[in-house]
């Protein structure tokens, strides 16, 4: 007969049973019941038991920090671990960081209690995200008195605190003076430089590192993306693939953002395949970046496929925002609204970014009543107070739709002072609808508000030019020139075989310039034979000769980029162009004819939205 032996060396005592009961709690009511048992048995006075209960109240999704405070106040003699647990709980949010300081100060007033290195790590974190320099320096003095300032963990927390404040020089002093440094120390400093916009110093530190981990690479790539250095970001990403560690979901999100801004569709597709083959963890930020990449590269159907068919539930707002914004950018206003309505069904709470995208969608679709309703619902249904960006969207929606008086009233009734961008949106609407009188009034307001806002002055000059008032346009432009300022030149880019080619208006710097201008003459003749008539209102100079006007129009940057694409790609290949400014009416009309005459799909992303040209028509239906 076989004997059976217990695997337990000792029977569970009452304390172990209560700890087990704590770990099995699944709701606040169960925690309260267990807490009551701990009180009646006297185990609540045991520091380990009390600390486990505190951590459960703070860390669990069903916990309560106010309940944790009540418990902490009832502990007769809280130990350092109890204090650290409470300090850490409040150090995670800027709104409660002052409580970390309060608890820390109450701790150091107790005779015989000394903070340990974790205490200082947590309280420096609280100072960095929600308190000021005075409080941080006060804590640093305490760290010096206890002899812990030179501890590696404390030093790193101190570096991060200064970096979070934007005091990177102070952070660097601590870094340089520290007796010990680890990889985390270097990564904090690189992140501090990136956050302060000092990308050059960040790159210097990165290159000095003897060892780099995925955080080092990801921070630098994200820094290049934030600074608008998208080519540099992708170059570093490629170097990482060759020589560095395997990228993670955060690295890939930044790389996809670079692809989106460069319209590097092939590179973006490669990253998508890499994610699947390498079984990269697909968090919702990476999913949003993937959707955004496809949308900004002109592949809105691919973006929708990723959103609808892949990677499981979407419980957070980021993928929804990316899809709504993508549809808005492509002028698919009804589809954007459908996504928002699905979001409501799935109980995903919208945020401020959601409504910016949604209102933009309404603007591009001329959905005035829908836009008004969604704007009103922000405060009434979602307790989101509209900010200046949302008012800008409403001014744009009303102005583009021809409701200039209502747009004007919206600006005047805003709860905050309108800035030059808000007035600029209304001025842009005046240009579209040729409301010169209102445009002149707004132009004066902008001049008083921000005399250096060159974009709005250029808009006013364009309004005069489009209306044939050349002398007035000339006077505005002379004022701009007299101030030593220059408008942002029109620039269009195209990717061909992985290489980026950029063209400015009238550009003659490209190696194929001679061939390009010969092709442009030939193309213009073919377009005129097909019925194209140049929009001379887009000539922003007082030119009497119509042939000279045509020549000025033909040199616009998007026409040069399209011509380059037609020359260098096989028949039937789609051409993708990125324009840094709003596409002008003449180029828009000409591109419709080009798509028909040359039987090409031409996809143009301008500053405002996407235009898909096929068979002589544009997806915007001439409303942009």
Secondary structure per residue as TSV (DSSP state, phi and psi in degrees):
chain	resnum	aa	ss	phi	psi
A	1	X	-	360.0	129.2
A	2	X	-	-80.9	141.0
A	3	X	-	-94.1	142.2
A	4	X	-	-104.2	131.9
A	5	X	-	-116.2	142.2
A	6	X	-	-73.4	142.1
A	7	X	S	-81.9	-10.9
A	8	X	-	-83.6	129.4
A	9	X	S	-74.1	-34.4
A	10	X	S	-137.9	152.3
A	11	X	-	-68.4	151.7
A	12	X	-	-68.2	126.3
A	13	X	-	-85.2	178.5
A	14	X	H	-64.5	-33.7
A	15	X	H	-66.4	-44.4
A	16	X	H	-62.4	-38.0
A	17	X	H	-63.6	-40.3
A	18	X	H	-68.8	-37.7
A	19	X	H	-64.7	-40.2
A	20	X	H	-62.9	-40.2
A	21	X	H	-63.1	-38.1
A	22	X	H	-61.2	-47.1
A	23	X	H	-67.5	-20.6
A	24	X	T	-94.5	2.0
A	25	X	-	-66.1	135.4
A	26	X	-	-121.0	2.7
A	27	X	S	-155.4	165.4
A	28	X	H	-65.7	-32.9
A	29	X	H	-65.7	-39.8
A	30	X	H	-65.3	-37.6
A	31	X	H	-61.9	-43.9
A	32	X	H	-63.6	-40.2
A	33	X	H	-63.2	-44.9
A	34	X	H	-65.2	-38.8
A	35	X	H	-59.8	-42.7
A	36	X	H	-61.4	-41.7
A	37	X	H	-63.8	-39.3
A	38	X	H	-65.4	-33.5
A	39	X	H	-69.4	-47.4
A	40	X	H	-66.4	-30.0
A	41	X	H	-87.9	-9.2
A	42	X	T	82.6	1.6
A	43	X	G	-75.0	-14.0
A	44	X	G	-65.3	-22.7
A	45	X	G	-78.5	-10.7
A	46	X	S	-75.1	124.7
A	47	X	H	-57.1	-41.0
A	48	X	H	-65.1	-43.5
A	49	X	H	-63.1	-46.6
A	50	X	H	-61.4	-39.6
A	51	X	H	-68.4	-37.5
A	52	X	H	-63.3	-40.8
A	53	X	H	-66.5	-40.2
A	54	X	H	-60.5	-47.5
A	55	X	H	-61.8	-39.0
A	56	X	H	-65.0	-41.3
A	57	X	H	-66.6	-30.4
A	58	X	H	-89.3	-42.1
A	59	X	H	-89.3	-26.3
A	60	X	S	-77.7	155.1
A	61	X	T	-67.2	-22.3
A	62	X	T	-104.8	12.0
A	63	X	-	-76.3	-177.2
A	64	X	-	-150.2	117.6
A	65	X	H	-71.8	-28.8
A	66	X	H	-68.3	-39.5
A	67	X	H	-63.2	-40.9
A	68	X	H	-59.9	-39.0
A	69	X	H	-63.1	-43.3
A	70	X	H	-59.8	-43.5
A	71	X	H	-62.9	-46.8
A	72	X	H	-59.0	-42.5
A	73	X	H	-66.7	-21.9
A	74	X	H	-91.1	-9.2
A	75	X	-	-72.8	121.3
A	76	X	T	-58.1	-48.1
A	77	X	T	-133.8	79.4
A	78	X	-	-62.0	140.8
A	79	X	-	-95.7	-178.2
A	80	X	H	-59.0	-36.7
A	81	X	H	-66.0	-39.1
A	82	X	H	-62.2	-46.0
A	83	X	H	-60.5	-45.7
A	84	X	H	-60.8	-40.3
A	85	X	H	-59.8	-43.6
A	86	X	H	-72.6	-39.8
A	87	X	H	-61.9	-44.2
A	88	X	H	-63.2	-40.3
A	89	X	H	-58.4	-39.1
A	90	X	H	-86.7	-14.0
A	91	X	H	-77.9	-8.1
A	92	X	T	-85.0	-16.1
A	93	X	-	-129.7	137.2
A	94	X	G	-58.4	-33.2
A	95	X	G	-72.3	-20.1
A	96	X	G	-116.9	5.6
A	97	X	H	-63.0	-27.2
A	98	X	H	-63.1	-28.1
A	99	X	H	-68.7	-32.5
A	100	X	H	-59.9	-44.2
A	101	X	H	-63.5	-43.0
A	102	X	H	-62.2	-44.7
A	103	X	H	-67.3	-39.3
A	104	X	H	-60.5	-46.1
A	105	X	H	-65.5	-35.5
A	106	X	H	-67.3	-31.4
A	107	X	H	-67.6	-47.9
A	108	X	H	-72.2	-12.6
A	109	X	T	-81.8	-14.2
A	110	X	S	-80.5	121.5
A	111	X	T	-59.1	133.7
A	112	X	T	88.0	-5.9
A	113	X	-	-97.0	123.9
A	114	X	-	-118.8	130.3
A	115	X	-	-63.3	150.4
A	116	X	-	-106.7	-174.8
A	117	X	H	-62.7	-33.3
A	118	X	H	-69.2	-34.6
A	119	X	H	-56.1	-48.5
A	120	X	H	-69.3	-34.8
A	121	X	H	-59.6	-46.1
A	122	X	H	-69.9	-41.3
A	123	X	H	-75.2	-31.6
A	124	X	H	-65.4	-36.1
A	125	X	H	-62.3	-43.2
A	126	X	H	-61.5	-42.1
A	127	X	H	-63.2	-39.5
A	128	X	H	-68.2	-29.4
A	129	X	H	-103.7	-16.7
A	130	X	H	-145.8	-9.3
A	131	X	S	-113.4	178.2
A	132	X	-	-102.9	-178.1
A	133	X	H	-62.7	-38.7
A	134	X	H	-58.8	-47.7
A	135	X	H	-64.1	-41.7
A	136	X	H	-62.9	-41.7
A	137	X	H	-67.2	-34.2
A	138	X	H	-63.8	-43.1
A	139	X	H	-66.3	-36.9
A	140	X	H	-62.0	-36.9
A	141	X	H	-62.0	-42.2
A	142	X	H	-61.4	-40.0
A	143	X	H	-63.8	-38.7
A	144	X	H	-65.9	-41.6
A	145	X	H	-64.4	-34.3
A	146	X	T	-87.9	-1.7
A	147	X	T	75.7	20.0
A	148	X	-	-105.8	-0.2
A	149	X	T	-61.8	-31.0
A	150	X	T	-87.9	-2.0
A	151	X	S	-64.9	137.0
A	152	X	H	-57.0	-44.5
A	153	X	H	-63.6	-42.4
A	154	X	H	-68.9	-41.4
A	155	X	H	-60.3	-44.7
A	156	X	H	-62.5	-39.9
A	157	X	H	-65.1	-36.4
A	158	X	H	-67.8	-42.6
A	159	X	H	-59.5	-45.2
A	160	X	H	-64.4	-38.1
A	161	X	H	-60.0	-49.3
A	162	X	H	-63.8	-40.1
A	163	X	H	-63.1	-40.6
A	164	X	H	-63.7	-31.7
A	165	X	T	-77.4	-9.1
A	166	X	T	84.6	7.8
A	167	X	-	-91.9	68.2
A	168	X	H	-69.0	-27.5
A	169	X	H	-67.3	-40.1
A	170	X	H	-66.3	-40.1
A	171	X	H	-61.0	-40.5
A	172	X	H	-66.8	-35.0
A	173	X	H	-62.4	-44.5
A	174	X	H	-62.7	-42.4
A	175	X	H	-59.9	-47.4
A	176	X	H	-69.2	-33.6
A	177	X	H	-83.1	-15.7
A	178	X	-	-65.1	143.1
A	179	X	S	-75.0	-24.8
A	180	X	-	-138.0	140.1
A	181	X	-	-135.3	143.2
A	182	X	-	-125.3	-176.7
A	183	X	H	-58.9	-36.8
A	184	X	H	-62.0	-38.6
A	185	X	H	-59.3	-47.0
A	186	X	H	-63.2	-42.9
A	187	X	H	-64.0	-38.0
A	188	X	H	-62.1	-44.7
A	189	X	H	-64.3	-42.5
A	190	X	H	-61.7	-43.7
A	191	X	H	-62.7	-36.7
A	192	X	H	-64.1	-43.3
A	193	X	H	-64.8	-43.0
A	194	X	H	-60.7	-45.9
A	195	X	H	-64.0	-26.7
A	196	X	T	-92.8	2.6
A	197	X	T	80.0	11.4
A	198	X	-	-96.0	71.3
A	199	X	H	-67.0	-34.0
A	200	X	H	-62.3	-44.7
A	201	X	H	-68.7	-34.6
A	202	X	H	-62.9	-43.6
A	203	X	H	-65.9	-37.5
A	204	X	H	-59.8	-46.8
A	205	X	H	-64.2	-40.9
A	206	X	H	-58.8	-43.3
A	207	X	H	-72.4	-23.7
A	208	X	H	-79.0	-15.2
A	209	X	-	-66.9	133.0
A	210	X	S	-81.0	-21.8
A	211	X	-	-140.6	138.0
A	212	X	-	-130.6	140.1
A	213	X	-	-112.0	-174.5
A	214	X	H	-64.1	-29.1
A	215	X	H	-67.4	-41.4
A	216	X	H	-57.9	-51.8
A	217	X	H	-64.1	-45.5
A	218	X	H	-63.0	-39.0
A	219	X	H	-63.4	-43.8
A	220	X	H	-66.9	-42.6
A	221	X	H	-63.2	-44.1
A	222	X	H	-62.8	-36.6
A	223	X	H	-62.8	-43.5
A	224	X	H	-62.7	-40.3
A	225	X	H	-63.7	-46.2
A	226	X	H	-60.8	-32.7
A	227	X	T	-84.9	-0.7
A	228	X	T	79.6	12.6
A	229	X	-	-93.7	71.3
A	230	X	H	-71.9	-37.5
A	231	X	H	-62.6	-44.1
A	232	X	H	-62.4	-37.1
A	233	X	H	-62.0	-45.5
A	234	X	H	-69.6	-36.3
A	235	X	H	-60.3	-44.1
A	236	X	H	-68.4	-36.1
A	237	X	H	-61.8	-42.7
A	238	X	H	-64.7	-38.3
A	239	X	H	-64.1	-38.8
A	240	X	H	-62.1	-41.8
A	241	X	H	-62.8	-33.4
A	242	X	H	-79.6	-42.6
A	243	X	H	-125.0	-12.8
A	244	X	S	-101.9	-168.7
A	245	X	-	-73.2	169.4
A	246	X	-	-67.1	130.0
A	247	X	-	-65.0	150.9
A	248	X	-	-108.4	-170.7
A	249	X	H	-64.0	-29.9
A	250	X	H	-75.4	-39.2
A	251	X	H	-58.9	-47.5
A	252	X	H	-68.0	-33.2
A	253	X	H	-62.7	-41.1
A	254	X	H	-67.6	-42.2
A	255	X	H	-62.0	-40.7
A	256	X	H	-65.0	-36.2
A	257	X	H	-63.4	-40.0
A	258	X	H	-62.9	-44.1
A	259	X	H	-59.9	-42.0
A	260	X	H	-60.9	-43.3
A	261	X	H	-74.0	-25.7
A	262	X	H	-93.3	-5.3
A	263	X	T	54.3	42.7
A	264	X	-	-90.1	75.2
A	265	X	H	-62.9	-44.2
A	266	X	H	-61.6	-42.6
A	267	X	H	-64.6	-41.3
A	268	X	H	-62.6	-41.0
A	269	X	H	-63.9	-38.5
A	270	X	H	-62.0	-42.4
A	271	X	H	-64.0	-38.1
A	272	X	H	-60.2	-45.1
A	273	X	H	-64.2	-40.7
A	274	X	H	-60.5	-41.9
A	275	X	H	-58.3	-45.6
A	276	X	H	-69.8	-45.4
A	277	X	H	-69.2	-35.1
A	278	X	T	-88.9	1.1
A	279	X	T	51.5	50.6
A	280	X	-	-72.3	138.2
A	281	X	-	-61.0	121.4
A	282	X	-	-93.4	90.9
A	283	X	-	-83.4	174.5
A	284	X	H	-76.0	-21.0
A	285	X	H	-72.5	-40.6
A	286	X	H	-65.9	-41.0
A	287	X	H	-59.8	-43.1
A	288	X	H	-62.7	-39.7
A	289	X	H	-65.1	-37.6
A	290	X	H	-66.8	-44.3
A	291	X	H	-62.0	-45.1
A	292	X	H	-63.2	-40.2
A	293	X	H	-60.2	-50.1
A	294	X	H	-62.8	-41.2
A	295	X	H	-63.7	-44.4
A	296	X	H	-76.1	-15.9
A	297	X	T	-92.4	9.1
A	298	X	T	88.1	0.5
A	299	X	-	-101.8	68.7
A	300	X	H	-66.9	-30.3
A	301	X	H	-67.7	-37.4
A	302	X	H	-66.7	-38.2
A	303	X	H	-61.5	-43.8
A	304	X	H	-65.9	-36.9
A	305	X	H	-63.2	-45.1
A	306	X	H	-61.8	-42.3
A	307	X	H	-65.1	-45.2
A	308	X	H	-84.9	-33.3
A	309	X	H	-110.3	-8.2
A	310	X	S	-128.0	153.0
A	311	X	S	70.7	26.8
A	312	X	S	75.1	-163.4
A	313	X	-	-68.4	153.4
A	314	X	-	-117.2	91.1
A	315	X	-	-90.3	-17.5
A	316	X	S	-108.9	168.1
A	317	X	H	-78.2	-23.1
A	318	X	H	-59.2	-49.6
A	319	X	H	-62.0	-35.6
A	320	X	H	-64.5	-44.1
A	321	X	H	-60.9	-41.5
A	322	X	H	-62.8	-40.0
A	323	X	H	-72.7	-42.1
A	324	X	H	-62.3	-44.6
A	325	X	H	-64.0	-37.1
A	326	X	H	-63.7	-47.5
A	327	X	H	-63.2	-39.3
A	328	X	H	-60.6	-44.6
A	329	X	H	-62.3	-30.4
A	330	X	T	-95.1	7.5
A	331	X	T	74.7	13.8
A	332	X	-	-92.7	74.2
A	333	X	H	-67.1	-42.5
A	334	X	H	-64.7	-38.9
A	335	X	H	-64.7	-37.9
A	336	X	H	-62.8	-42.5
A	337	X	H	-64.5	-40.2
A	338	X	H	-59.3	-41.8
A	339	X	H	-63.0	-41.3
A	340	X	H	-63.4	-39.9
A	341	X	H	-67.5	-37.4
A	342	X	H	-63.0	-37.8
A	343	X	H	-58.9	-41.5
A	344	X	H	-64.4	-41.1
A	345	X	H	-63.0	-37.4
A	346	X	T	-82.2	2.1
A	347	X	T	59.2	35.6
A	348	X	-	-93.9	120.4
A	349	X	-	-74.8	126.8
A	350	X	-	-72.1	160.4
A	351	X	-	-124.8	-170.0
A	352	X	H	-63.1	-36.5
A	353	X	H	-64.6	-37.7
A	354	X	H	-55.1	-45.2
A	355	X	H	-75.3	-28.5
A	356	X	H	-62.1	-46.3
A	357	X	H	-64.6	-42.5
A	358	X	H	-66.0	-43.7
A	359	X	H	-68.0	-34.3
A	360	X	H	-63.0	-40.2
A	361	X	H	-61.1	-43.5
A	362	X	H	-63.2	-37.7
A	363	X	H	-64.1	-45.9
A	364	X	H	-68.7	-22.9
A	365	X	T	-101.3	4.4
A	366	X	T	58.2	36.1
A	367	X	-	-95.8	76.9
A	368	X	H	-66.5	-50.2
A	369	X	H	-64.9	-40.0
A	370	X	H	-63.7	-41.8
A	371	X	H	-61.6	-43.1
A	372	X	H	-61.1	-42.4
A	373	X	H	-65.1	-43.5
A	374	X	H	-67.5	-37.7
A	375	X	H	-62.1	-43.7
A	376	X	H	-65.6	-35.3
A	377	X	H	-70.1	-19.0
A	378	X	H	-53.5	-53.3
A	379	X	H	-81.5	-40.8
A	380	X	H	-73.1	-36.2
A	381	X	H	-105.3	-27.6
A	382	X	H	-122.3	0.3
A	383	X	-	55.6	37.1
A	384	X	-	-109.0	115.0
A	385	X	-	-77.5	124.5
A	386	X	-	-57.7	137.1
A	387	X	-	-105.9	-177.8
A	388	X	H	-62.3	-30.6
A	389	X	H	-63.8	-37.9
A	390	X	H	-70.5	-38.4
A	391	X	H	-65.3	-36.6
A	392	X	H	-60.4	-40.5
A	393	X	H	-63.0	-40.6
A	394	X	H	-68.1	-39.9
A	395	X	H	-61.9	-42.2
A	396	X	H	-64.2	-44.8
A	397	X	H	-60.0	-50.3
A	398	X	H	-69.0	-41.7
A	399	X	H	-65.8	-47.1
A	400	X	H	-60.6	-35.5
A	401	X	T	-78.4	-2.9
A	402	X	T	96.1	0.8
A	403	X	-	-89.6	65.6
A	404	X	H	-67.2	-37.8
A	405	X	H	-65.6	-44.0
A	406	X	H	-66.0	-37.0
A	407	X	H	-63.4	-41.5
A	408	X	H	-61.6	-44.0
A	409	X	H	-65.0	-36.2
A	410	X	H	-61.2	-42.3
A	411	X	H	-63.9	-44.4
A	412	X	H	-68.3	-26.4
A	413	X	T	-99.3	8.0
A	414	X	-	-62.6	143.9
A	415	X	S	-74.0	-12.6
A	416	X	S	-120.3	162.5
A	417	X	-	-69.2	127.3
A	418	X	-	-67.2	139.5
A	419	X	-	-96.6	-177.4
A	420	X	H	-63.5	-30.0
A	421	X	H	-67.3	-39.3
A	422	X	H	-63.5	-49.1
A	423	X	H	-64.3	-33.1
A	424	X	H	-63.8	-37.3
A	425	X	H	-62.3	-41.0
A	426	X	H	-70.5	-37.5
A	427	X	H	-63.9	-38.3
A	428	X	H	-61.5	-38.4
A	429	X	H	-66.8	-37.6
A	430	X	H	-61.2	-37.6
A	431	X	H	-65.5	-44.4
A	432	X	H	-60.4	-44.1
A	433	X	H	-98.4	7.5
A	434	X	T	55.6	39.9
A	435	X	-	-90.0	85.8
A	436	X	H	-69.5	-40.9
A	437	X	H	-61.0	-48.2
A	438	X	H	-66.0	-39.2
A	439	X	H	-61.4	-40.5
A	440	X	H	-63.0	-43.0
A	441	X	H	-62.7	-43.8
A	442	X	H	-67.9	-36.4
A	443	X	H	-59.1	-40.3
A	444	X	H	-66.3	-39.1
A	445	X	H	-62.1	-44.5
A	446	X	H	-64.3	-39.3
A	447	X	H	-61.4	-41.3
A	448	X	H	-70.6	-35.3
A	449	X	H	-75.9	-44.3
A	450	X	-	-152.6	89.5
A	451	X	T	-66.0	-17.5
A	452	X	T	-92.8	1.3
A	453	X	-	-78.0	87.4
A	454	X	H	-64.9	-33.3
A	455	X	H	-58.6	-41.5
A	456	X	H	-71.1	-35.1
A	457	X	H	-65.9	-38.2
A	458	X	H	-64.9	-40.0
A	459	X	H	-58.7	-42.9
A	460	X	H	-64.3	-42.2
A	461	X	H	-62.2	-40.6
A	462	X	H	-65.1	-36.1
A	463	X	H	-61.8	-44.8
A	464	X	H	-64.1	-43.9
A	465	X	H	-61.9	-45.7
A	466	X	H	-63.4	-22.8
A	467	X	T	-97.7	4.8
A	468	X	T	79.3	10.3
A	469	X	-	-91.2	76.6
A	470	X	H	-67.0	-36.8
A	471	X	H	-64.8	-42.7
A	472	X	H	-65.1	-41.0
A	473	X	H	-62.9	-41.5
A	474	X	H	-63.7	-40.3
A	475	X	H	-63.3	-42.2
A	476	X	H	-64.7	-42.9
A	477	X	H	-67.9	-33.3
A	478	X	H	-65.8	-37.2
A	479	X	H	-64.1	-38.8
A	480	X	H	-63.7	-46.0
A	481	X	H	-65.5	-37.7
A	482	X	H	-64.1	-29.3
A	483	X	T	-80.6	0.1
A	484	X	T	73.7	19.0
A	485	X	-	-107.6	153.2
A	486	X	-	-129.8	140.3
A	487	X	-	-69.9	155.3
A	488	X	-	-64.8	121.8
A	489	X	-	-71.3	148.1
A	490	X	-	-63.2	131.0
A	491	X	E	-138.5	128.5
A	492	X	E	-124.0	142.6
A	493	X	E	-129.3	155.2
A	494	X	E	-143.6	141.4
A	495	X	E	-100.5	129.2
A	496	X	E	-137.4	118.5
A	497	X	T	53.6	41.7
A	498	X	T	79.0	-1.0
A	499	X	E	-105.9	141.1
A	500	X	E	-97.5	128.7
A	501	X	E	-119.4	125.5
A	502	X	E	-114.9	144.7
A	503	X	E	-133.2	132.5
A	504	X	E	-97.9	167.4
A	505	X	T	-61.8	130.1
A	506	X	T	68.1	20.4
A	507	X	-	-62.9	133.5
A	508	X	-	-130.5	23.2
A	509	X	-	-93.1	-11.9
A	510	X	S	-75.5	150.2
A	511	X	T	-64.9	-21.4
A	512	X	T	-102.9	23.3
A	513	X	H	-54.4	-48.2
A	514	X	H	-59.6	-45.9
A	515	X	H	-65.7	-37.9
A	516	X	H	-62.5	-49.2
A	517	X	H	-71.2	-30.2
A	518	X	H	-65.7	-42.1
A	519	X	H	-66.7	-37.4
A	520	X	H	-60.3	-41.9
A	521	X	H	-62.1	-44.8
A	522	X	H	-64.3	-42.5
A	523	X	H	-64.0	-44.1
A	524	X	H	-60.8	-40.1
A	525	X	H	-62.6	-44.2
A	526	X	H	-63.5	-39.9
A	527	X	H	-65.8	-40.4
A	528	X	H	-66.2	-36.4
A	529	X	H	-64.6	-28.3
A	530	X	T	-85.2	-4.4
A	531	X	T	114.0	2.5
A	532	X	-	-69.4	131.6
A	533	X	-	-122.0	119.9
A	534	X	-	-58.8	142.5
A	535	X	-	-89.5	92.3
A	536	X	G	-68.0	-16.0
A	537	X	G	-63.5	-18.5
A	538	X	G	-86.3	-5.2
A	539	X	-	-79.5	114.4
A	540	X	-	-94.7	20.5
A	541	X	S	-126.5	154.7
A	542	X	-	-83.1	89.4
A	543	X	-	-113.4	124.6
A	544	X	-	-80.3	-39.9
A	545	X	-	-78.6	125.9
A	546	X	H	-66.3	-33.0
A	547	X	H	-64.7	-38.7
A	548	X	H	-66.5	-35.6
A	549	X	H	-63.5	-43.2
A	550	X	H	-61.3	-40.7
A	551	X	H	-63.0	-42.1
A	552	X	H	-62.3	-40.8
A	553	X	H	-67.5	-37.5
A	554	X	H	-68.1	-17.2
A	555	X	T	-92.3	5.2
A	556	X	-	-60.2	146.1
A	557	X	H	-60.9	-37.3
A	558	X	H	-67.4	-32.2
A	559	X	H	-68.7	-38.2
A	560	X	H	-63.3	-43.0
A	561	X	H	-66.4	-40.0
A	562	X	H	-66.3	-43.3
A	563	X	H	-59.8	-42.3
A	564	X	H	-60.4	-41.0
A	565	X	H	-65.7	-41.2
A	566	X	H	-64.6	-37.5
A	567	X	H	-69.3	-38.4
A	568	X	H	-106.0	6.7
A	569	X	S	-126.1	152.1
A	570	X	-	-65.2	154.1
A	571	X	T	-54.5	139.9
A	572	X	T	90.3	-10.9
A	573	X	-	-75.9	135.3
A	574	X	-	-68.9	142.9
A	575	X	E	-112.2	128.8
A	576	X	E	-115.3	124.6
A	577	X	E	-124.1	142.3
A	578	X	E	-117.6	127.0
A	579	X	E	-115.6	134.1
A	580	X	S	-78.3	-15.8
A	581	X	S	-119.9	174.1
A	582	X	-	-66.1	133.2
A	583	X	-	-66.1	135.8
A	584	X	-	-79.6	163.2
A	585	X	H	-62.0	-38.9
A	586	X	H	-66.9	-46.5
A	587	X	H	-64.0	-34.8
A	588	X	H	-63.6	-46.1
A	589	X	H	-66.4	-42.8
A	590	X	H	-63.2	-39.5
A	591	X	H	-67.3	-32.5
A	592	X	H	-60.8	-43.8
A	593	X	H	-68.2	-39.2
A	594	X	H	-60.3	-43.1
A	595	X	H	-60.9	-32.0
A	596	X	H	-82.7	-47.4
A	597	X	H	-63.9	-40.9
A	598	X	T	-99.9	3.5
A	599	X	T	52.2	50.9
A	600	X	-	-124.2	146.2
A	601	X	-	-86.1	127.2
A	602	X	E	-121.8	121.9
A	603	X	E	-112.6	117.8
A	604	X	E	-118.6	125.3
A	605	X	E	-106.2	112.4
A	606	X	-	-100.6	-169.2
A	607	X	S	-65.8	-21.8
A	608	X	S	-102.2	-42.5
A	609	X	-	-165.1	-177.3
A	610	X	E	-97.6	146.0
A	611	X	E	-125.1	121.9
A	612	X	E	-105.9	111.7
A	613	X	E	-98.8	124.0
A	614	X	E	-144.6	133.0
A	615	X	T	50.9	36.5
A	616	X	T	86.8	6.7
A	617	X	E	-125.2	156.7
A	618	X	E	-118.1	144.7
A	619	X	T	-62.2	-22.0
A	620	X	T	-79.3	-7.0
A	621	X	T	54.7	37.4
A	622	X	T	61.5	26.7
A	623	X	-	-125.7	100.0
A	624	X	-	-150.5	360.0
